[in-house]
Amino acid sequence: MKNFNKYLINILGPITAIIASLIAGAVFILAIGKNPIEVYNILIAQTLGNSYGIGQVLFKTTPLIFTGLAVAFAFKAGLFNIGAEGQLNIGAFATAWVGFTLTALPSYLLIPLCLISGVLGGGLWGGIAGYLKAKFGSHEVINTIMLNFIAAALVSYLVNEVYNVPATIHSPEISTAAQITRLDSMTDLFKGSPFNLSFLIAILCCGIMYYVIWRTPFGYDIRTLGSNRSAAEYAKMNIGKLVTYSMTISGAFAGLVGCNFVLGYKHYFELGFSEGAGYIGIAVALIARNNPWAVILTAFFFGILEYGGLTINTIVPKELVAILQAILIFFTIIIAKIFERIKLKPKVAFNA
């Protein structure tokens, strides 16, 4: 029965929240004089009704998987990482820097180096927040907020002053040897969409997080820290190291966002490229309840909303997507609490 309660919350909760948010969104659509059925039909037809739309949705999904994993990993350790936006910016710029600097290297060396640089850049930025938390007790929320601003200022300076391409807000282009293959170059599916092989890297990262969290002693320590810090202290776990390592790994996941845009799409780092993916990752992790496999499905739903909002913005205001996302988070929290309070425990008879 305990497992049943768990699955009820993890599966029915998010599904119910999605349905409730769509119903609430329909009310907003009616309020502006539009037909919600027509709007939703167009949204689905343009996103899932053709291979180009599916490619666009999967392209939007990819960075949300990375940032969802980043936030979820920190949550597992009882930490609230809202710094994925800064971590992905540092990681993406590091990815681009290697790509446009080490141009003499062949693909089989340059692409892995670009990916590693993204991991190291994001990990470093997350690790700073973790170290400050472990060493001085400063709250990771404040740390990551401040580091988001610092990251934005740093990459802006680097793009505009150090590696400036005149009349643009992006870095120099990376070497062709650093570029990741787009799927439309391999198949007629997804023709014209920027969907690329970094999606497979994101799926691989879900498997890595699952393995680390559920199949390693380190993951056991992380889960113990996240569920009961007092128990972790009683077991003589090194709390400081766990906090620092958790935030570093969390930032490393976010740092991989750049491979989707930099290596697989535009082939340069551009200011503002993320479109808030770091913050949306918080919602993805929350709705997925920090389950790495559920992150894929949740990110896919947000990918539909992200691209779908562009297809219906001539009919309804583009802010509708933001409203749907906010309502979805709101209902997720409420419904999860409702399911947690449902008394489904079996009655136990005791013999006198």
Secondary structure in CASP SS format (residue, H / E / C, confidence):
PFRMAT SS
TARGET T0000
AUTHOR 0000-0000-0000
METHOD secondary structure of the structure
MODEL  1
M C 1.00
K H 1.00
N H 1.00
F H 1.00
N H 1.00
K H 1.00
Y H 1.00
L H 1.00
I H 1.00
N H 1.00
I H 1.00
L H 1.00
G H 1.00
P H 1.00
I H 1.00
T H 1.00
A H 1.00
I H 1.00
I H 1.00
A H 1.00
S H 1.00
L H 1.00
I H 1.00
A H 1.00
G H 1.00
A H 1.00
V H 1.00
F H 1.00
I H 1.00
L H 1.00
A H 1.00
I C 1.00
G C 1.00
K C 1.00
N C 1.00
P H 1.00
I H 1.00
E H 1.00
V H 1.00
Y H 1.00
N H 1.00
I H 1.00
L H 1.00
I H 1.00
A H 1.00
Q H 1.00
T H 1.00
L H 1.00
G C 1.00
N C 1.00
S H 1.00
Y H 1.00
G H 1.00
I H 1.00
G H 1.00
Q H 1.00
V H 1.00
L H 1.00
F H 1.00
K H 1.00
T H 1.00
T H 1.00
P H 1.00
L H 1.00
I H 1.00
F H 1.00
T H 1.00
G H 1.00
L H 1.00
A H 1.00
V H 1.00
A H 1.00
F H 1.00
A H 1.00
F H 1.00
K H 1.00
A C 1.00
G C 1.00
L C 1.00
F C 1.00
N C 1.00
I C 1.00
G C 1.00
A H 1.00
E H 1.00
G H 1.00
Q H 1.00
L H 1.00
N H 1.00
I H 1.00
G H 1.00
A H 1.00
F H 1.00
A H 1.00
T H 1.00
A H 1.00
W H 1.00
V H 1.00
G H 1.00
F H 1.00
T H 1.00
L C 1.00
T C 1.00
A C 1.00
L C 1.00
P C 1.00
S H 1.00
Y H 1.00
L H 1.00
L H 1.00
I H 1.00
P H 1.00
L H 1.00
C H 1.00
L H 1.00
I H 1.00
S H 1.00
G H 1.00
V H 1.00
L H 1.00
G H 1.00
G H 1.00
G H 1.00
L H 1.00
W H 1.00
G H 1.00
G H 1.00
I H 1.00
A H 1.00
G H 1.00
Y H 1.00
L H 1.00
K H 1.00
A H 1.00
K H 1.00
F H 1.00
G C 1.00
S C 1.00
H C 1.00
E H 1.00
V H 1.00
I H 1.00
N H 1.00
T H 1.00
I H 1.00
M H 1.00
L H 1.00
N H 1.00
F H 1.00
I H 1.00
A H 1.00
A H 1.00
A H 1.00
L H 1.00
V H 1.00
S H 1.00
Y H 1.00
L H 1.00
V H 1.00
N H 1.00
E H 1.00
V H 1.00
Y C 1.00
N C 1.00
V C 1.00
P C 1.00
A C 1.00
T C 1.00
I C 1.00
H E 1.00
S C 1.00
P C 1.00
E C 1.00
I C 1.00
S C 1.00
T H 1.00
A H 1.00
A H 1.00
Q C 1.00
I C 1.00
T C 1.00
R E 1.00
L H 1.00
D H 1.00
S H 1.00
M C 1.00
T C 1.00
D C 1.00
L C 1.00
F C 1.00
K C 1.00
G C 1.00
S C 1.00
P C 1.00
F C 1.00
N E 1.00
L C 1.00
S H 1.00
F H 1.00
L H 1.00
I H 1.00
A H 1.00
I H 1.00
L H 1.00
C H 1.00
C H 1.00
G H 1.00
I H 1.00
M H 1.00
Y H 1.00
Y H 1.00
V H 1.00
I H 1.00
W H 1.00
R H 1.00
T C 1.00
P H 1.00
F H 1.00
G H 1.00
Y H 1.00
D H 1.00
I H 1.00
R H 1.00
T H 1.00
L H 1.00
G H 1.00
S H 1.00
N C 1.00
R H 1.00
S H 1.00
A H 1.00
A H 1.00
E H 1.00
Y H 1.00
A C 1.00
K C 1.00
M C 1.00
N C 1.00
I H 1.00
G H 1.00
K H 1.00
L H 1.00
V H 1.00
T H 1.00
Y H 1.00
S H 1.00
M H 1.00
T H 1.00
I H 1.00
S H 1.00
G H 1.00
A H 1.00
F H 1.00
A H 1.00
G H 1.00
L C 1.00
V H 1.00
G H 1.00
C H 1.00
N H 1.00
F H 1.00
V H 1.00
L H 1.00
G C 1.00
Y C 1.00
K C 1.00
H C 1.00
Y C 1.00
F C 1.00
E E 1.00
L C 1.00
G C 1.00
F C 1.00
S C 1.00
E C 1.00
G C 1.00
A H 1.00
G H 1.00
Y H 1.00
I H 1.00
G H 1.00
I H 1.00
A H 1.00
V H 1.00
A H 1.00
L H 1.00
I H 1.00
A H 1.00
R C 1.00
N C 1.00
N C 1.00
P H 1.00
W H 1.00
A H 1.00
V H 1.00
I H 1.00
L H 1.00
T H 1.00
A H 1.00
F H 1.00
F H 1.00
F H 1.00
G H 1.00
I H 1.00
L H 1.00
E H 1.00
Y H 1.00
G H 1.00
G H 1.00
L H 1.00
T H 1.00
I C 1.00
N C 1.00
T C 1.00
I C 1.00
V C 1.00
P C 1.00
K C 1.00
E H 1.00
L H 1.00
V H 1.00
A H 1.00
I H 1.00
L H 1.00
Q H 1.00
A H 1.00
I H 1.00
L H 1.00
I H 1.00
F H 1.00
F H 1.00
T H 1.00
I H 1.00
I H 1.00
I H 1.00
A H 1.00
K H 1.00
I H 1.00
F H 1.00
E H 1.00
R H 1.00
I C 1.00
K C 1.00
L C 1.00
K C 1.00
P C 1.00
K C 1.00
V C 1.00
A C 1.00
F C 1.00
N C 1.00
A C 1.00
END
